[in-house]
Amino acid sequence: MQRQPIKFSKKQRGVALITALAIVSLASLAAVAMAHHMQLSIRRTTNILTTDQGFLYTLGSEAWSRGMLIRDLQDNELKTYDGLDEDWAQELPPTPVEGGEVQALTTDLQARFNLNNLYLQNESTAEEKQQFALQLALFKRLLALLELDESIAQATADWLDQDVNLQFPDGAEDNEYLNTEQPYRTGNSPMGNPSEIRLVKGVSAEAYETLAPYITALPESTPININTASPQLLQALVNTLDEQAAEQLKDEREENPFKNKKSFVDRLKDLLDENKVKSQDIDPLISVTSRFYQLETTVSMEFISQQLHSLLYKGDKDVVTLSRSIGTF
């Protein structure tokens, strides 16, 4: 018997067409979603690989800086100072690498005022208290030179010290900060980063921007290296030293760095009235060598730009990395 073909009505054919279109649409949506997800995965993987590659470049830059400082450490047998005429102080200009470029600069952190020099323990010796007084006076002079409020110095000392006793007349302890819109307590310990001074009474964003190039926060008390310090720091060391004389000292040390502290004090006596140069107050504040350095590395790649700050410590036999931070701090 011959089989009769199945006949579909127009209504049935329309339903079949709509179903087919729906299936094709769903398949297209699924394909588009898969392609989009694949593109995101590729871009995410590319970014991760580029970021890792950039970070490895920053570590390579850090190794380069350590190498310069290690060489300087070995050369210390032949010289007795650290100055800006040495290899470690030379900037690494934008240098092409695979996929981008690297730029780096090593700076002497002992060219800045160490805020932790104002840290005073509860049980301090007379010598430590005298040293604290000299450091406090130095910081006040620096603030005055930068046209900032000198009361910031004593407020910073109060922030650092272990007690909650208010220093007169410009100190600030917990009561000052607990009454703010967002209450907080004083640190009562050395600072881990110079940006912490933004929490201290009187330090606005504008004041910090002005002060930032001249301060640091190191894990131990440090003198100022007179071979690398800015003219403003040199002026702050000696309140009778004017801007012109400070610039003259800066120019002179480029050709002939100070080999010891006495040569610096003697030069001050030549520039100023000898009676105005109190060597007993200057000597504890200064040095011609440094232990702490900061390497700032910038890596620019196709998709990313990375900045790494490395805190380096030059010991007696080696140079070690104390900390690393990615970003602007």
Secondary structure by P-SEA (a helix, b strand, c coil): cccccccccaaaaaaaaaaaaaaaaaaaaaaaaaaaaaaaaaaaaaaaaaaaaaaaaaaaaaaaaaaaaaaaaaaccccccccccccccccccccccccccccccccccccccccccccccccccaaaaaaaaaaaaaaaaaaaaaccccaaaaaaaaaccccccccccccccaaaaaacccccccccccccccccccccccccaaaaaaacccbbbcccbbbbccccccaaaaaaacccccaaaaaaaaaaaaccccccaaaaaaaaaaacccccccaaaaaaaccccccbbbbbbbbbcccbbbbbbbbbbbccccccccccccccc
